[in-house]
C-alpha cells in the first residue's frame, strides 16, 4: 500500500503537502504513512481513494486494475455485520479471529458490533485470511 500511494503521488506530480491538504491531514501525518511509520486510518484510505479516483482494492494491492473510487460511508455497524457474517460463514469464533489478528476478543467483539470502526491493518489481514475483498466488506450495499 505504501508503494501505491507514493507511486500515485509521484505519477500525478503532487507534493506530500498537496496530498495532505487535499485529504485534510498534516503533511507530517501523510509522510508517516508514505514512509510506513504509521498505518493509514480507514477514513483516510477512503479519502486517498477518492482523491486519486482509484479503488481501495488498487491502493491495498488486491488488484492491479486502478478501478474507480466508490462512495463509502464507513458505517461501523454495517461493516461489523459483514465481518461477523464472514467469520460465521468460515466457522471461526471471535476468539480465533482475535488470536489471528493478535488482539483481544473484546476488541474484536467491538468491531463486529460496530462500537468501533475496524482498524485498517486488521481489516486488511481479515480480508486476506478469508479471501474477501476489502471493498466487499466496506460496500454500502446490504
TAVEN-V349761 format. One line per field, one symbol per residue. burial: + if it has 24 or more other ideal C-beta (glycine too) atoms within 12 Angstrom, else -. A space follows every 10 residues. Layout:
burial->???
//
This chain:
burial->++-++--++- ---+-+--++ --+-+---++ --++----++ +++++++++- ++-+++++++ -+------++ -+-+-+-+++ -+++-++--- -+-+--++-- +-+----+-+ ++---+++++ +++++++--+ -+++++++-- --
//
